[in-house]
Amino acid sequence: MGIMPEIARDIHNHLLHIKKKIEEKSSRFRMIVSPHSIHALDPDVLHDVMNREEGPLSCHIAESKAEEEYFKE
């Protein structure tokens, strides 16, 4: 599961940079970095996202047998 860890980390860091810029420009908007799906994200980056963000997260889960098994563990 997950894409290459270094690519996932780079994408996550880039999104955090964009989030910071948006939130510096306006207090009317709040950006939440949220994963699309478990299989499209490195587990370490997913852990960072889950622990860093305060607010609702949206993520596709248990859409395949492999994902069902992953969440049973």
GIGI-V603846 format. One record per helix or strand of 3 or more residues. SS is the DSSP state (@ for helix, = for strand). FROM is the first residue (numbers start at 1). TO is the last residue. Records with the same first field share a line. If there is no record, write none. Layout:
SS->FROM-TO / FROM-TO
//
This chain:
@->5-25 / 38-40 / 43-52 / 65-72
//
